[in-house]
């Protein structure tokens, strides 16, 4: 019982770290999904809601891969966290409404539920940004440490 109490105390003292862990995991998951899409690009393009012309679905697929890969890497390190998350929100909105919506909730694959969860986490990260373990936070701290040099005004 004492160990559980110590664990709970540690968790309470490090709440900000949990958000960082969620951000890092989300970044890894987006990067992994981008790699999966790249490995199966033709099958991925077949799932595109846009069917007109050969260029539009391929362009959309490449945008999604780049958004997931770049956004995933940025989220893992906490670089421009809000931007990285926000760029992926339209992708997940498309996945929810154009790809998985017709499947409905509570299906064995749970793809709609997962897409909604990822969308929620991306919205959360867009609002709160990176945590204490992010490059964003480190840059913010360094910005405050830079001494300012007084300027002399010439008349």
Secondary structure, DSSP 8 states (H G I E B T S, - for coil): -HHHHHHHHHHHHTHHHHHHHHHHHHHHHHHHHHHHHHHTHHHHHHT-S--SSHHHHHHHHHHHHHHHHHHHHHHHHTSSHHHHHHHHHHHHHHIIIIIIGGG-SS-TT-HHHHHHHHHHHHHHHHHH---TTSHHHHHHHHHHHS---------
